[in-house]
C-alpha cells in the first residue's frame, strides 16, 4: 500500500495524528488548549488542534466525528464531514456541537475528531439536453419506503 506524503507543522505538544490499527481509515485529531473548555448543551465551539498541513493538490482531508464521543457524550462535528482543501494553510480546527443535555469539558489532548485523507477527482462538465433514464429515476429522500 502506497502512502502519500503530507507536510505537517505541529504547534501543540500532542502527538501527530496516526492510524491506531492497520485497518483504520481515520486519524484522531486532538484538542490544543491552554485551559479546559466546557461546551454546554446545544452549544458549538471551534476547537484548535495546533496542526497545519500541506496536502498534495489532488487530495483533501475530511474531519469527521468520533463515534465514542457521539454515543457517550453527544458530541459531534457540526459540519460533517468538514473539508480541508489542498490549498488551505491555516490551523486545523474542529467545529464541535454538544447535542446532549449535559455540559462536557474538553481537556488539552482530548481526541475530538478524526481526519481521513482522500484523493479527489476533478470533473469537467459536459452540457447536454438529456441524461440517461434509470429505474430509480427522480426518486430520493426515502423513496423506497424502507428504513
Buried (B, 14 or more C-beta within 10 A) or exposed (E): EEEEEBEEEBEBEBEEBEEEEEEEEBBBBBBBBEEEBEBEEEEBBEBBBBBBBEBEEEBBBBBBBBEEBBEEBBBBBBEBBBEBEBEBEEBBBBBBBBEBEEEBEBEBBBBBBBBBBBEEEEEEEEEEEEEEEEEEEEEEEEEEEEE
